[in-house]
Amino acid sequence: MSFAKPSDEVTFIDEKTENAFDSLSEEDWLKKSIRKAIANLKENAFCGEKIRKELIPKEYIKKYNIDNLFWYPLPNGWRLVYSVLTNHVEILAVIIEYFDHKNYEKRFNY
């Protein structure tokens, strides 16, 4: 059974990631795909595939202090990686990274 709950907000983890997204052309397939992912995350913060805790990169834990991680499939083998934060009132989906499958495998040591 999957858990479904809308996000109160979808944001990027940092300015660098947001700027990289903003710098993509409006016609870029990747930007369109990420926009679609953001719309889906607004409808359901848990729409991605959960990544087991022991597979969360230590870099993410150390740098962002997260304890959950999800991946969302994008076209052409790309992945969007995000975490869900909550303060028991609001749910926030935070986009950490997006990358092609090769770099995804590298990040997660597959």
Biopython code that builds the backbone (N, CA, C, O; Angstrom):
import numpy as np
from Bio.PDB.StructureBuilder import StructureBuilder

atoms = [
    (1, "MET", "N", (0.844, -1.173, 0.000)),
    (1, "MET", "CA", (0.000, 0.000, 0.000)),
    (1, "MET", "C", (0.892, 1.239, 0.000)),
    (1, "MET", "O", (1.786, 1.362, 0.837)),
    (2, "SER", "N", (0.652, 2.156, -0.935)),
    (2, "SER", "CA", (1.440, 3.385, -0.969)),
    (2, "SER", "C", (0.692, 4.497, -0.249)),
    (2, "SER", "O", (-0.538, 4.530, -0.223)),
    (3, "PHE", "N", (1.448, 5.383, 0.322)),
    (3, "PHE", "CA", (0.927, 6.506, 1.087)),
    (3, "PHE", "C", (0.779, 7.692, 0.145)),
    (3, "PHE", "O", (1.720, 8.012, -0.582)),
    (4, "ALA", "N", (-0.367, 8.348, 0.135)),
    (4, "ALA", "CA", (-0.586, 9.500, -0.744)),
    (4, "ALA", "C", (-0.956, 10.718, 0.096)),
    (4, "ALA", "O", (-1.896, 10.679, 0.890)),
    (5, "LYS", "N", (-0.210, 11.789, -0.091)),
    (5, "LYS", "CA", (-0.466, 13.029, 0.635)),
    (5, "LYS", "C", (0.065, 14.172, -0.213)),
    (5, "LYS", "O", (1.217, 14.125, -0.643)),
    (6, "PRO", "N", (-0.739, 15.198, -0.466)),
    (6, "PRO", "CA", (-0.244, 16.314, -1.272)),
    (6, "PRO", "C", (0.837, 17.106, -0.540)),
    (6, "PRO", "O", (0.866, 17.167, 0.689)),
    (7, "SER", "N", (1.717, 17.708, -1.328)),
    (7, "SER", "CA", (2.746, 18.597, -0.765)),
    (7, "SER", "C", (2.157, 19.978, -0.599)),
    (7, "SER", "O", (1.395, 20.446, -1.445)),
    (8, "ASP", "N", (2.511, 20.631, 0.496)),
    (8, "ASP", "CA", (2.138, 22.030, 0.651)),
    (8, "ASP", "C", (3.038, 22.902, -0.226)),
    (8, "ASP", "O", (2.651, 23.991, -0.650)),
    (9, "GLU", "N", (4.248, 22.398, -0.487)),
    (9, "GLU", "CA", (5.192, 23.131, -1.324)),
    (9, "GLU", "C", (6.212, 22.152, -1.888)),
    (9, "GLU", "O", (6.555, 21.156, -1.251)),
    (10, "VAL", "N", (6.693, 22.450, -3.096)),
    (10, "VAL", "CA", (7.806, 21.716, -3.696)),
    (10, "VAL", "C", (8.893, 22.748, -3.944)),
    (10, "VAL", "O", (8.649, 23.783, -4.563)),
    (11, "THR", "N", (10.093, 22.462, -3.456)),
    (11, "THR", "CA", (11.190, 23.414, -3.562)),
    (11, "THR", "C", (12.480, 22.680, -3.892)),
    (11, "THR", "O", (12.529, 21.450, -3.873)),
    (12, "PHE", "N", (13.507, 23.434, -4.191)),
    (12, "PHE", "CA", (14.827, 22.864, -4.439)),
    (12, "PHE", "C", (15.650, 22.966, -3.160)),
    (12, "PHE", "O", (15.450, 23.878, -2.358)),
    (13, "ILE", "N", (16.568, 22.037, -2.973)),
    (13, "ILE", "CA", (17.370, 21.966, -1.759)),
    (13, "ILE", "C", (18.276, 23.185, -1.588)),
    (13, "ILE", "O", (18.547, 23.618, -0.468)),
    (14, "ASP", "N", (18.741, 23.729, -2.711)),
    (14, "ASP", "CA", (19.620, 24.892, -2.622)),
    (14, "ASP", "C", (19.505, 25.741, -3.882)),
    (14, "ASP", "O", (18.894, 25.346, -4.875)),
    (15, "GLU", "N", (20.105, 26.905, -3.805)),
    (15, "GLU", "CA", (20.042, 27.861, -4.907)),
    (15, "GLU", "C", (20.743, 27.334, -6.158)),
    (15, "GLU", "O", (20.296, 27.594, -7.275)),
    (16, "LYS", "N", (21.833, 26.598, -5.978)),
    (16, "LYS", "CA", (22.584, 26.055, -7.114)),
    (16, "LYS", "C", (21.703, 25.120, -7.951)),
    (16, "LYS", "O", (21.686, 25.210, -9.179)),
    (17, "THR", "N", (20.982, 24.237, -7.287)),
    (17, "THR", "CA", (20.104, 23.293, -7.983)),
    (17, "THR", "C", (18.953, 24.025, -8.658)),
    (17, "THR", "O", (18.591, 23.710, -9.792)),
    (18, "GLU", "N", (18.386, 24.992, -7.972)),
    (18, "GLU", "CA", (17.290, 25.771, -8.550)),
    (18, "GLU", "C", (17.773, 26.587, -9.751)),
    (18, "GLU", "O", (17.082, 26.664, -10.767)),
    (19, "ASN", "N", (18.950, 27.194, -9.638)),
    (19, "ASN", "CA", (19.499, 27.978, -10.746)),
    (19, "ASN", "C", (19.791, 27.106, -11.966)),
    (19, "ASN", "O", (19.580, 27.530, -13.102)),
    (20, "ALA", "N", (20.274, 25.892, -11.728)),
    (20, "ALA", "CA", (20.536, 24.970, -12.840)),
    (20, "ALA", "C", (19.232, 24.652, -13.564)),
    (20, "ALA", "O", (19.197, 24.614, -14.794)),
    (21, "PHE", "N", (18.167, 24.425, -12.809)),
    (21, "PHE", "CA", (16.851, 24.180, -13.400)),
    (21, "PHE", "C", (16.367, 25.406, -14.164)),
    (21, "PHE", "O", (15.914, 25.296, -15.303)),
    (22, "ASP", "N", (16.462, 26.578, -13.533)),
    (22, "ASP", "CA", (16.000, 27.820, -14.158)),
    (22, "ASP", "C", (16.762, 28.131, -15.437)),
    (22, "ASP", "O", (16.206, 28.746, -16.347)),
    (23, "SER", "N", (18.023, 27.718, -15.524)),
    (23, "SER", "CA", (18.839, 28.032, -16.696)),
    (23, "SER", "C", (18.494, 27.168, -17.912)),
    (23, "SER", "O", (18.912, 27.476, -19.028)),
    (24, "LEU", "N", (17.738, 26.096, -17.703)),
    (24, "LEU", "CA", (17.319, 25.268, -18.833)),
    (24, "LEU", "C", (16.330, 26.037, -19.696)),
    (24, "LEU", "O", (15.519, 26.810, -19.185)),
    (25, "SER", "N", (16.397, 25.826, -20.988)),
    (25, "SER", "CA", (15.469, 26.452, -21.922)),
    (25, "SER", "C", (14.043, 25.989, -21.620)),
    (25, "SER", "O", (13.826, 24.857, -21.189)),
    (26, "GLU", "N", (13.088, 26.866, -21.847)),
    (26, "GLU", "CA", (11.678, 26.519, -21.629)),
    (26, "GLU", "C", (11.243, 25.359, -22.520)),
    (26, "GLU", "O", (10.302, 24.638, -22.190)),
    (27, "GLU", "N", (11.920, 25.184, -23.635)),
    (27, "GLU", "CA", (11.582, 24.108, -24.572)),
    (27, "GLU", "C", (12.348, 22.813, -24.296)),
    (27, "GLU", "O", (12.094, 21.801, -24.949)),
    (28, "ASP", "N", (13.262, 22.829, -23.361)),
    (28, "ASP", "CA", (14.087, 21.659, -23.039)),
    (28, "ASP", "C", (13.202, 20.548, -22.469)),
    (28, "ASP", "O", (12.391, 20.788, -21.575)),
    (29, "TRP", "N", (13.367, 19.328, -22.996)),
    (29, "TRP", "CA", (12.566, 18.196, -22.526)),
    (29, "TRP", "C", (12.782, 17.954, -21.032)),
    (29, "TRP", "O", (11.861, 17.540, -20.327)),
    (30, "LEU", "N", (14.002, 18.215, -20.549)),
    (30, "LEU", "CA", (14.299, 17.979, -19.146)),
    (30, "LEU", "C", (13.530, 18.955, -18.261)),
    (30, "LEU", "O", (12.968, 18.562, -17.239)),
    (31, "LYS", "N", (13.508, 20.213, -18.649)),
    (31, "LYS", "CA", (12.775, 21.209, -17.861)),
    (31, "LYS", "C", (11.282, 20.877, -17.838)),
    (31, "LYS", "O", (10.638, 20.962, -16.792)),
    (32, "LYS", "N", (10.742, 20.502, -18.987)),
    (32, "LYS", "CA", (9.324, 20.121, -19.059)),
    (32, "LYS", "C", (9.048, 18.908, -18.170)),
    (32, "LYS", "O", (8.021, 18.847, -17.495)),
    (33, "SER", "N", (9.963, 17.952, -18.175)),
    (33, "SER", "CA", (9.794, 16.733, -17.371)),
    (33, "SER", "C", (9.865, 17.035, -15.881)),
    (33, "SER", "O", (9.103, 16.476, -15.092)),
    (34, "ILE", "N", (10.776, 17.913, -15.499)),
    (34, "ILE", "CA", (10.891, 18.282, -14.079)),
    (34, "ILE", "C", (9.652, 19.057, -13.654)),
    (34, "ILE", "O", (9.159, 18.872, -12.541)),
    (35, "ARG", "N", (9.149, 19.913, -14.516)),
    (35, "ARG", "CA", (7.904, 20.627, -14.195)),
    (35, "ARG", "C", (6.750, 19.653, -13.967)),
    (35, "ARG", "O", (5.947, 19.832, -13.052)),
    (36, "LYS", "N", (6.677, 18.621, -14.809)),
    (36, "LYS", "CA", (5.636, 17.602, -14.642)),
    (36, "LYS", "C", (5.834, 16.866, -13.315)),
    (36, "LYS", "O", (4.868, 16.586, -12.605)),
    (37, "ALA", "N", (7.085, 16.557, -12.986)),
    (37, "ALA", "CA", (7.384, 15.893, -11.712)),
    (37, "ALA", "C", (6.956, 16.779, -10.545)),
    (37, "ALA", "O", (6.377, 16.285, -9.577)),
    (38, "ILE", "N", (7.232, 18.076, -10.624)),
    (38, "ILE", "CA", (6.850, 19.009, -9.569)),
    (38, "ILE", "C", (5.332, 19.018, -9.403)),
    (38, "ILE", "O", (4.830, 19.015, -8.279)),
    (39, "ALA", "N", (4.599, 19.029, -10.517)),
    (39, "ALA", "CA", (3.132, 18.987, -10.453)),
    (39, "ALA", "C", (2.658, 17.701, -9.780)),
    (39, "ALA", "O", (1.731, 17.725, -8.971)),
    (40, "ASN", "N", (3.293, 16.583, -10.114)),
    (40, "ASN", "CA", (2.921, 15.304, -9.494)),
    (40, "ASN", "C", (3.267, 15.281, -8.006)),
    (40, "ASN", "O", (2.516, 14.731, -7.202)),
    (41, "LEU", "N", (4.404, 15.877, -7.639)),
    (41, "LEU", "CA", (4.789, 15.941, -6.225)),
    (41, "LEU", "C", (3.828, 16.823, -5.430)),
    (41, "LEU", "O", (3.585, 16.571, -4.250)),
    (42, "LYS", "N", (3.286, 17.849, -6.070)),
    (42, "LYS", "CA", (2.295, 18.694, -5.396)),
    (42, "LYS", "C", (1.028, 17.896, -5.098)),
    (42, "LYS", "O", (0.391, 18.089, -4.062)),
    (43, "GLU", "N", (0.672, 17.006, -6.008)),
    (43, "GLU", "CA", (-0.508, 16.162, -5.809)),
    (43, "GLU", "C", (-0.253, 15.063, -4.787)),
    (43, "GLU", "O", (-1.139, 14.711, -4.009)),
    (44, "ASN", "N", (0.966, 14.523, -4.793)),
    (44, "ASN", "CA", (1.315, 13.434, -3.884)),
    (44, "ASN", "C", (2.822, 13.453, -3.631)),
    (44, "ASN", "O", (3.612, 13.069, -4.493)),
    (45, "ALA", "N", (3.203, 13.901, -2.451)),
    (45, "ALA", "CA", (4.624, 13.995, -2.101)),
    (45, "ALA", "C", (5.318, 12.636, -2.121)),
    (45, "ALA", "O", (6.545, 12.565, -2.187)),
    (46, "PHE", "N", (4.539, 11.562, -2.064)),
    (46, "PHE", "CA", (5.110, 10.224, -1.976)),
    (46, "PHE", "C", (4.953, 9.440, -3.279)),
    (46, "PHE", "O", (4.935, 8.209, -3.265)),
    (47, "CYS", "N", (4.838, 10.154, -4.410)),
    (47, "CYS", "CA", (4.598, 9.477, -5.689)),
    (47, "CYS", "C", (5.849, 8.798, -6.245)),
    (47, "CYS", "O", (5.737, 7.960, -7.140)),
    (48, "GLY", "N", (7.017, 9.131, -5.749)),
    (48, "GLY", "CA", (8.246, 8.494, -6.209)),
    (48, "GLY", "C", (8.470, 7.152, -5.536)),
    (48, "GLY", "O", (7.682, 6.718, -4.696)),
    (49, "GLU", "N", (9.554, 6.509, -5.920)),
    (49, "GLU", "CA", (9.945, 5.231, -5.320)),
    (49, "GLU", "C", (10.850, 5.502, -4.123)),
    (49, "GLU", "O", (11.843, 6.222, -4.236)),
    (50, "LYS", "N", (10.502, 4.926, -2.986)),
    (50, "LYS", "CA", (11.300, 5.127, -1.774)),
    (50, "LYS", "C", (12.639, 4.405, -1.904)),
    (50, "LYS", "O", (12.703, 3.272, -2.384)),
    (51, "ILE", "N", (13.691, 5.066, -1.477)),
    (51, "ILE", "CA", (15.036, 4.502, -1.446)),
    (51, "ILE", "C", (15.303, 4.046, -0.009)),
    (51, "ILE", "O", (15.118, 4.814, 0.935)),
    (52, "ARG", "N", (15.733, 2.806, 0.147)),
    (52, "ARG", "CA", (15.989, 2.277, 1.489)),
    (52, "ARG", "C", (17.009, 3.139, 2.220)),
    (52, "ARG", "O", (17.959, 3.637, 1.617)),
    (53, "LYS", "N", (16.804, 3.310, 3.522)),
    (53, "LYS", "CA", (17.658, 4.199, 4.323)),
    (53, "LYS", "C", (19.137, 3.869, 4.201)),
    (53, "LYS", "O", (19.969, 4.774, 4.140)),
    (54, "GLU", "N", (19.475, 2.592, 4.164)),
    (54, "GLU", "CA", (20.884, 2.228, 4.101)),
    (54, "GLU", "C", (21.512, 2.583, 2.745)),
    (54, "GLU", "O", (22.736, 2.563, 2.607)),
    (55, "LEU", "N", (20.686, 2.904, 1.753)),
    (55, "LEU", "CA", (21.195, 3.283, 0.438)),
    (55, "LEU", "C", (21.275, 4.799, 0.228)),
    (55, "LEU", "O", (21.786, 5.261, -0.792)),
    (56, "ILE", "N", (20.771, 5.565, 1.190)),
    (56, "ILE", "CA", (20.856, 7.020, 1.077)),
    (56, "ILE", "C", (22.333, 7.413, 1.142)),
    (56, "ILE", "O", (23.023, 7.057, 2.098)),
    (57, "PRO", "N", (22.822, 8.137, 0.144)),
    (57, "PRO", "CA", (24.233, 8.535, 0.170)),
    (57, "PRO", "C", (24.582, 9.312, 1.443)),
    (57, "PRO", "O", (23.864, 10.225, 1.851)),
    (58, "LYS", "N", (25.680, 8.933, 2.044)),
    (58, "LYS", "CA", (26.118, 9.599, 3.282)),
    (58, "LYS", "C", (26.302, 11.102, 3.067)),
    (58, "LYS", "O", (26.106, 11.899, 3.984)),
    (59, "GLU", "N", (26.681, 11.473, 1.849)),
    (59, "GLU", "CA", (26.833, 12.890, 1.512)),
    (59, "GLU", "C", (25.509, 13.640, 1.720)),
    (59, "GLU", "O", (25.506, 14.763, 2.223)),
    (60, "TYR", "N", (24.398, 13.027, 1.337)),
    (60, "TYR", "CA", (23.089, 13.655, 1.521)),
    (60, "TYR", "C", (22.753, 13.799, 3.005)),
    (60, "TYR", "O", (22.252, 14.834, 3.443)),
    (61, "ILE", "N", (23.033, 12.761, 3.758)),
    (61, "ILE", "CA", (22.734, 12.785, 5.193)),
    (61, "ILE", "C", (23.559, 13.864, 5.880)),
    (61, "ILE", "O", (23.039, 14.644, 6.678)),
    (62, "LYS", "N", (24.839, 13.901, 5.565)),
    (62, "LYS", "CA", (25.740, 14.866, 6.195)),
    (62, "LYS", "C", (25.417, 16.301, 5.771)),
    (62, "LYS", "O", (25.337, 17.199, 6.609)),
    (63, "LYS", "N", (25.235, 16.505, 4.481)),
    (63, "LYS", "CA", (25.043, 17.852, 3.950)),
    (63, "LYS", "C", (23.634, 18.401, 4.206)),
    (63, "LYS", "O", (23.473, 19.587, 4.494)),
    (64, "TYR", "N", (22.616, 17.538, 4.101)),
    (64, "TYR", "CA", (21.233, 18.006, 4.173)),
    (64, "TYR", "C", (20.462, 17.504, 5.395)),
    (64, "TYR", "O", (19.331, 17.925, 5.635)),
    (65, "ASN", "N", (21.073, 16.612, 6.158)),
    (65, "ASN", "CA", (20.446, 16.069, 7.366)),
    (65, "ASN", "C", (19.075, 15.448, 7.067)),
    (65, "ASN", "O", (18.098, 15.716, 7.766)),
    (66, "ILE", "N", (19.017, 14.624, 6.028)),
    (66, "ILE", "CA", (17.759, 13.969, 5.667)),
    (66, "ILE", "C", (17.730, 12.535, 6.170)),
    (66, "ILE", "O", (18.774, 11.916, 6.378)),
    (67, "ASP", "N", (16.530, 12.017, 6.361)),
    (67, "ASP", "CA", (16.392, 10.625, 6.790)),
    (67, "ASP", "C", (15.456, 9.834, 5.880)),
    (67, "ASP", "O", (15.114, 8.690, 6.182)),
    (68, "ASN", "N", (15.037, 10.445, 4.759)),
    (68, "ASN", "CA", (14.229, 9.730, 3.775)),
    (68, "ASN", "C", (14.595, 10.249, 2.397)),
    (68, "ASN", "O", (15.017, 11.394, 2.237)),
    (69, "LEU", "N", (14.425, 9.389, 1.411)),
    (69, "LEU", "CA", (14.791, 9.764, 0.056)),
    (69, "LEU", "C", (13.929, 8.973, -0.922)),
    (69, "LEU", "O", (13.634, 7.797, -0.712)),
    (70, "PHE", "N", (13.537, 9.649, -1.989)),
    (70, "PHE", "CA", (12.731, 9.039, -3.041)),
    (70, "PHE", "C", (13.365, 9.370, -4.379)),
    (70, "PHE", "O", (14.077, 10.366, -4.512)),
    (71, "TRP", "N", (13.101, 8.522, -5.376)),
    (71, "TRP", "CA", (13.491, 8.855, -6.738)),
    (71, "TRP", "C", (12.257, 8.832, -7.602)),
    (71, "TRP", "O", (11.340, 8.034, -7.405)),
    (72, "TYR", "N", (12.261, 9.730, -8.564)),
    (72, "TYR", "CA", (11.144, 9.881, -9.484)),
    (72, "TYR", "C", (11.701, 9.707, -10.893)),
    (72, "TYR", "O", (12.677, 10.367, -11.251)),
    (73, "PRO", "N", (11.097, 8.826, -11.704)),
    (73, "PRO", "CA", (11.634, 8.593, -13.048)),
    (73, "PRO", "C", (11.321, 9.739, -14.004)),
    (73, "PRO", "O", (10.190, 10.219, -14.078)),
    (74, "LEU", "N", (12.338, 10.159, -14.724)),
    (74, "LEU", "CA", (12.195, 11.154, -15.785)),
    (74, "LEU", "C", (12.483, 10.444, -17.109)),
    (74, "LEU", "O", (13.068, 9.361, -17.103)),
    (75, "PRO", "N", (12.086, 11.026, -18.242)),
    (75, "PRO", "CA", (12.356, 10.383, -19.537)),
    (75, "PRO", "C", (13.854, 10.191, -19.788)),
    (75, "PRO", "O", (14.701, 10.808, -19.141)),
    (76, "ASN", "N", (14.142, 9.329, -20.732)),
    (76, "ASN", "CA", (15.511, 9.062, -21.198)),
    (76, "ASN", "C", (16.421, 8.525, -20.095)),
    (76, "ASN", "O", (17.632, 8.739, -20.132)),
    (77, "GLY", "N", (15.848, 7.838, -19.128)),
    (77, "GLY", "CA", (16.642, 7.218, -18.068)),
    (77, "GLY", "C", (17.111, 8.181, -16.995)),
    (77, "GLY", "O", (17.945, 7.810, -16.169)),
    (78, "TRP", "N", (16.610, 9.393, -16.981)),
    (78, "TRP", "CA", (16.991, 10.366, -15.956)),
    (78, "TRP", "C", (16.211, 10.107, -14.683)),
    (78, "TRP", "O", (15.159, 9.468, -14.709)),
    (79, "ARG", "N", (16.726, 10.602, -13.573)),
    (79, "ARG", "CA", (16.096, 10.443, -12.259)),
    (79, "ARG", "C", (16.085, 11.782, -11.542)),
    (79, "ARG", "O", (17.015, 12.578, -11.666)),
    (80, "LEU", "N", (15.025, 12.014, -10.793)),
    (80, "LEU", "CA", (14.940, 13.161, -9.892)),
    (80, "LEU", "C", (14.929, 12.584, -8.483)),
    (80, "LEU", "O", (14.141, 11.683, -8.193)),
    (81, "VAL", "N", (15.779, 13.081, -7.615)),
    (81, "VAL", "CA", (15.900, 12.579, -6.254)),
    (81, "VAL", "C", (15.402, 13.662, -5.303)),
    (81, "VAL", "O", (15.805, 14.821, -5.399)),
    (82, "TYR", "N", (14.526, 13.270, -4.387)),
    (82, "TYR", "CA", (13.947, 14.249, -3.465)),
    (82, "TYR", "C", (13.696, 13.642, -2.093)),
    (82, "TYR", "O", (13.691, 12.423, -1.921)),
    (83, "SER", "N", (13.491, 14.517, -1.134)),
    (83, "SER", "CA", (13.178, 14.113, 0.237)),
    (83, "SER", "C", (11.866, 14.780, 0.632)),
    (83, "SER", "O", (11.484, 15.805, 0.066)),
    (84, "VAL", "N", (11.188, 14.197, 1.595)),
    (84, "VAL", "CA", (9.939, 14.761, 2.100)),
    (84, "VAL", "C", (10.173, 15.194, 3.543)),
    (84, "VAL", "O", (10.561, 14.394, 4.394)),
    (85, "LEU", "N", (9.931, 16.464, 3.795)),
    (85, "LEU", "CA", (10.081, 17.027, 5.132)),
    (85, "LEU", "C", (8.713, 17.423, 5.654)),
    (85, "LEU", "O", (7.843, 17.847, 4.893)),
    (86, "THR", "N", (8.530, 17.282, 6.948)),
    (86, "THR", "CA", (7.263, 17.666, 7.553)),
    (86, "THR", "C", (7.496, 18.217, 8.946)),
    (86, "THR", "O", (8.434, 17.824, 9.639)),
    (87, "ASN", "N", (6.631, 19.128, 9.339)),
    (87, "ASN", "CA", (6.663, 19.637, 10.707)),
    (87, "ASN", "C", (5.348, 19.289, 11.415)),
    (87, "ASN", "O", (4.937, 19.968, 12.356)),
    (88, "HIS", "N", (4.702, 18.224, 10.947)),
    (88, "HIS", "CA", (3.426, 17.716, 11.458)),
    (88, "HIS", "C", (2.254, 18.597, 11.064)),
    (88, "HIS", "O", (1.116, 18.282, 11.414)),
    (89, "VAL", "N", (2.491, 19.691, 10.349)),
    (89, "VAL", "CA", (1.425, 20.545, 9.847)),
    (89, "VAL", "C", (1.532, 20.635, 8.325)),
    (89, "VAL", "O", (0.541, 20.468, 7.614)),
    (90, "GLU", "N", (2.743, 20.899, 7.835)),
    (90, "GLU", "CA", (2.979, 21.035, 6.405)),
    (90, "GLU", "C", (3.886, 19.924, 5.890)),
    (90, "GLU", "O", (4.728, 19.394, 6.616)),
    (91, "ILE", "N", (3.695, 19.591, 4.634)),
    (91, "ILE", "CA", (4.550, 18.617, 3.959)),
    (91, "ILE", "C", (5.285, 19.340, 2.849)),
    (91, "ILE", "O", (4.679, 20.025, 2.024)),
    (92, "LEU", "N", (6.592, 19.178, 2.840)),
    (92, "LEU", "CA", (7.443, 19.845, 1.873)),
    (92, "LEU", "C", (8.231, 18.790, 1.095)),
    (92, "LEU", "O", (8.940, 17.980, 1.691)),
    (93, "ALA", "N", (8.107, 18.800, -0.234)),
    (93, "ALA", "CA", (8.932, 17.936, -1.081)),
    (93, "ALA", "C", (10.128, 18.761, -1.531)),
    (93, "ALA", "O", (9.968, 19.834, -2.113)),
    (94, "VAL", "N", (11.325, 18.257, -1.262)),
    (94, "VAL", "CA", (12.556, 19.009, -1.541)),
    (94, "VAL", "C", (13.375, 18.264, -2.596)),
    (94, "VAL", "O", (13.852, 17.154, -2.359)),
    (95, "ILE", "N", (13.528, 18.885, -3.750)),
    (95, "ILE", "CA", (14.309, 18.297, -4.843)),
    (95, "ILE", "C", (15.791, 18.473, -4.532)),
    (95, "ILE", "O", (16.273, 19.589, -4.338)),
    (96, "ILE", "N", (16.498, 17.355, -4.490)),
    (96, "ILE", "CA", (17.922, 17.382, -4.155)),
    (96, "ILE", "C", (18.784, 17.393, -5.411)),
    (96, "ILE", "O", (19.705, 18.200, -5.533)),
    (97, "GLU", "N", (18.483, 16.498, -6.340)),
    (97, "GLU", "CA", (19.277, 16.408, -7.563)),
    (97, "GLU", "C", (18.432, 15.800, -8.663)),
    (97, "GLU", "O", (17.409, 15.165, -8.406)),
    (98, "TYR", "N", (18.872, 16.003, -9.882)),
    (98, "TYR", "CA", (18.349, 15.273, -11.020)),
    (98, "TYR", "C", (19.537, 14.979, -11.930)),
    (98, "TYR", "O", (20.414, 15.820, -12.130)),
    (99, "PHE", "N", (19.544, 13.766, -12.474)),
    (99, "PHE", "CA", (20.689, 13.364, -13.289)),
    (99, "PHE", "C", (20.340, 12.181, -14.155)),
    (99, "PHE", "O", (19.313, 11.528, -13.966)),
    (100, "ASP", "N", (21.233, 11.909, -15.134)),
    (100, "ASP", "CA", (21.013, 10.764, -16.001)),
    (100, "ASP", "C", (21.277, 9.476, -15.225)),
    (100, "ASP", "O", (21.819, 9.497, -14.120)),
    (101, "HIS", "N", (20.883, 8.360, -15.828)),
    (101, "HIS", "CA", (20.970, 7.081, -15.122)),
    (101, "HIS", "C", (22.409, 6.721, -14.747)),
    (101, "HIS", "O", (22.652, 6.173, -13.672)),
    (102, "LYS", "N", (23.356, 7.025, -15.626)),
    (102, "LYS", "CA", (24.762, 6.719, -15.348)),
    (102, "LYS", "C", (25.234, 7.435, -14.078)),
    (102, "LYS", "O", (25.876, 6.822, -13.225)),
    (103, "ASN", "N", (24.923, 8.716, -13.951)),
    (103, "ASN", "CA", (25.339, 9.468, -12.769)),
    (103, "ASN", "C", (24.520, 9.085, -11.537)),
    (103, "ASN", "O", (25.012, 9.172, -10.412)),
    (104, "TYR", "N", (23.280, 8.664, -11.747)),
    (104, "TYR", "CA", (22.466, 8.139, -10.649)),
    (104, "TYR", "C", (23.124, 6.893, -10.064)),
    (104, "TYR", "O", (23.280, 6.769, -8.850)),
    (105, "GLU", "N", (23.506, 5.973, -10.948)),
    (105, "GLU", "CA", (24.170, 4.747, -10.503)),
    (105, "GLU", "C", (25.477, 5.059, -9.780)),
    (105, "GLU", "O", (25.810, 4.422, -8.781)),
    (106, "LYS", "N", (26.204, 6.030, -10.286)),
    (106, "LYS", "CA", (27.471, 6.447, -9.651)),
    (106, "LYS", "C", (27.219, 7.002, -8.251)),
    (106, "LYS", "O", (27.916, 6.644, -7.302)),
    (107, "ARG", "N", (26.219, 7.878, -8.126)),
    (107, "ARG", "CA", (25.902, 8.493, -6.829)),
    (107, "ARG", "C", (25.509, 7.440, -5.796)),
    (107, "ARG", "O", (25.864, 7.544, -4.622)),
    (108, "PHE", "N", (24.765, 6.415, -6.253)),
    (108, "PHE", "CA", (24.253, 5.398, -5.334)),
    (108, "PHE", "C", (25.096, 4.130, -5.326)),
    (108, "PHE", "O", (24.698, 3.122, -4.742)),
    (109, "ASN", "N", (26.258, 4.176, -5.972)),
    (109, "ASN", "CA", (27.206, 3.060, -5.971)),
    (109, "ASN", "C", (26.581, 1.749, -6.466)),
    (109, "ASN", "O", (26.817, 0.690, -5.885)),
    (110, "TYR", "N", (25.795, 1.822, -7.526)),
    (110, "TYR", "CA", (25.197, 0.611, -8.118)),
    (110, "TYR", "C", (26.154, 0.002, -9.104)),
    (110, "TYR", "O", (25.844, -1.023, -9.712)),
]
sb = StructureBuilder()
sb.init_structure("model")
sb.init_model(0)
sb.init_chain("A")
sb.init_seg("    ")
for serial, (resi, resn, name, xyz) in enumerate(atoms, 1):
    if name == "N":
        sb.init_residue(resn, " ", resi, " ")
    sb.init_atom(name, np.array(xyz, "f"), 0.0, 1.0, " ", f" {name:<3s}", serial, name[0])
structure = sb.get_structure()
